[in-house]
Amino acid sequence: MHTKADVIEGPTLEYSGRYRALYLSFKELLMITLGSLFATLYLGIYPDVNNPITIVINFGVAVILSILSSILGAYSPVLTFRQIYPISLYTTAVGFVGVLLTLLRI
């Protein structure tokens, strides 16, 4: 039996010392970058150089999204294939309906 930490961490548990720290640092920087991209594309909060407050708001939203992602990852159960298949089926169906509604402009 593996502990929950072994299952969640996976290959990152095999890294040691500074290499694991670098990996986790790059992973968290990527989460902040993706949060900033989400805030720009979907929320319309783009970082404007002429208006510095938009940069602060964009970065704040990105940090909040990465914190929420970390909390969700820490408290969610480890999913097996029995749970992943229905979740992916339903999210694909919702995405397909969203694309159809967008194309029909409803």
For each residue, the residues with C-beta under 8 A, 3 or more apart:
1:
2: 6 7
3: 6 7
4: 7 8 78
5: 8 9 13
6: 2 3 9 10 13
7: 2 3 4 10 78
8: 4 5 73 78
9: 5 6 12 13
10: 6 7 13
11: 14 15
12: 9 15 20 23 24
13: 5 6 9 10
14: 11
15: 11 12 19 20 23
16: 19 20
17: 20 21
18: 21 22
19: 15 16 22 23
20: 12 15 16 17 23 24
21: 17 18 24 25
22: 18 19 25 26
23: 12 15 19 20 26 27
24: 12 20 21 27 28
25: 21 22 28 29
26: 22 23 29 30
27: 23 24 30 31
28: 24 25 31 32 66
29: 25 26 32 33
30: 26 27 33 34
31: 27 28 34 35 65 66 69 70
32: 28 29 35 36 59 62 63 66
33: 29 30 36 37 62
34: 30 31 37 38 62 65
35: 31 32 38 39 61 62 63 64 65 66
36: 32 33 39 40 47 58 59 61 62
37: 33 34 40 41
38: 34 35 41 42 43 61 62 65
39: 35 36 42 43 45 57 58 61 62 65
40: 36 37 43 44 45 46 47 58
41: 37 38
42: 38 39
43: 38 39 40 61
44: 40
45: 39 40 54 57 58 61
46: 40 54 58
47: 36 40 54 55 58 59
48: 51 54 55
49: 52 55
50:
51: 48 54 55
52: 49 55 56
53: 56 57
54: 45 46 47 48 51 57 58
55: 47 48 49 51 52 58 59
56: 52 53 59 60
57: 39 45 53 54 60 61
58: 36 39 40 45 46 47 54 55 61 62
59: 32 36 47 55 56 62 63
60: 56 57 63 64
61: 35 36 38 39 43 45 57 58 64 65
62: 32 33 34 35 36 38 39 58 59 65 66
63: 32 35 59 60 66 67
64: 35 60 61 67 68
65: 31 34 35 38 39 61 62 68 69
66: 28 31 32 35 62 63 69 70
67: 63 64 70 71
68: 64 65 71 72
69: 31 65 66 72 73
70: 31 66 67 73 74
71: 67 68 74 75
72: 68 69 75 76
73: 8 69 70 76
74: 70 71
75: 71 72
76: 72 73 79
77:
78: 4 7 8
79: 76 83 84 87
80: 83 84
81: 84 85
82: 85
83: 79 80 86 87
84: 79 80 81 87 88
85: 81 82 88 89
86: 83 89 90
87: 79 83 84 90 91
88: 84 85 91 92
89: 85 86 92 93
90: 86 87 93 94
91: 87 88 94 95
92: 88 89 95 96
93: 89 90 96 97
94: 90 91 97 98
95: 91 92 98 99
96: 92 93 99 100
97: 93 94 100 101
98: 94 95 101 102
99: 95 96 102 103
100: 96 97 103 104
101: 97 98 104 106
102: 98 99 105
103: 99 100
104: 100 101
105: 102
106: 101
